[in-house]
Amino acid sequence: IDVYQAWCGPCKAVLNLFRKLKTEFDDDDVLHFAVAEADSIPTLEPFRKRCEPVFLFCVNGKIIAMVRGANAPLLTKKTIE
């Protein structure tokens, strides 16, 4: 989940990375990528008013990992894990 602020929008810098990962590693359609505006979702209040991108990794509705910043190697590693 790409958590973003309303004033800046989702992180477009990693969009191609996520498309590539979806193509390469999603044989069973288990990967799903989403965006969430922190300003409009009460649960995401801790992520408001920050200017760096935050990516949450969830399994069965539970957050299992988080990456702050557009770190492509780390995002790839966490997605594969």
Wavefront OBJ file of the C-alpha trace (Angstrom):
o trace
v 0.000 0.000 0.000
v 1.455 3.331 -1.058
v 0.413 5.685 1.754
v 0.451 9.254 0.488
v -0.531 12.774 1.484
v -3.370 14.531 -0.348
v -1.154 17.477 -1.262
v 1.455 15.350 -3.081
v -0.310 12.223 -4.363
v 1.003 8.659 -4.734
v 4.685 7.992 -5.408
v 4.958 7.811 -9.196
v 8.694 7.067 -9.021
v 8.059 3.421 -8.063
v 5.075 2.744 -10.313
v 7.161 0.998 -12.980
v 8.924 -1.055 -10.299
v 5.604 -2.359 -8.995
v 4.394 -3.137 -12.516
v 7.576 -5.127 -13.140
v 7.222 -7.045 -9.865
v 3.584 -7.830 -10.592
v 4.570 -9.249 -13.985
v 7.576 -11.231 -12.741
v 6.406 -12.636 -9.416
v 2.639 -12.899 -9.477
v 1.961 -16.334 -10.940
v -0.925 -17.043 -8.549
v -2.432 -13.529 -8.482
v -1.445 -13.050 -4.833
v 0.170 -9.625 -5.219
v -2.080 -6.616 -5.025
v -0.867 -3.034 -5.028
v -2.946 -0.180 -3.676
v -2.753 3.491 -2.780
v -4.227 5.112 0.311
v -4.566 8.792 1.150
v -3.464 9.197 4.771
v -5.483 12.397 5.188
v -8.820 10.675 4.582
v -8.326 7.382 6.475
v -8.365 7.594 10.288
v -6.216 4.453 10.707
v -3.424 6.105 8.736
v -3.281 9.194 10.959
v 0.287 8.380 12.157
v 1.490 8.831 8.566
v -0.013 12.287 8.054
v 2.044 15.451 7.552
v 5.164 13.591 6.431
v 6.794 14.376 3.134
v 8.389 10.965 2.502
v 6.589 8.059 0.828
v 5.564 5.151 3.043
v 4.837 1.670 1.741
v 2.980 -0.855 3.893
v 3.073 -4.586 3.230
v 0.039 -6.535 4.437
v -0.901 -10.197 4.627
v -4.449 -11.167 5.559
v -5.217 -7.584 6.577
v -2.242 -7.215 8.948
v 0.741 -4.974 8.363
v 3.869 -7.140 8.279
v 6.457 -4.648 6.998
v 6.955 -0.981 6.226
v 9.392 0.866 3.978
v 9.913 4.610 4.304
v 11.184 6.339 1.198
v 11.360 5.251 -2.442
v 14.111 2.668 -1.920
v 13.690 0.379 -4.967
v 16.031 -2.442 -3.811
v 14.359 -2.596 -0.391
v 10.851 -2.442 -1.890
v 11.760 -5.314 -4.228
v 13.180 -7.375 -1.353
v 10.120 -6.850 0.852
v 7.730 -7.653 -1.999
v 9.531 -10.912 -2.796
v 9.630 -11.894 0.885
l 1 2 3 4 5 6 7 8 9 10 11 12 13 14 15 16 17 18 19 20 21 22 23 24 25 26 27 28 29 30 31 32 33 34 35 36 37 38 39 40 41 42 43 44 45 46 47 48 49 50 51 52 53 54 55 56 57 58 59 60 61 62 63 64 65 66 67 68 69 70 71 72 73 74 75 76 77 78 79 80 81
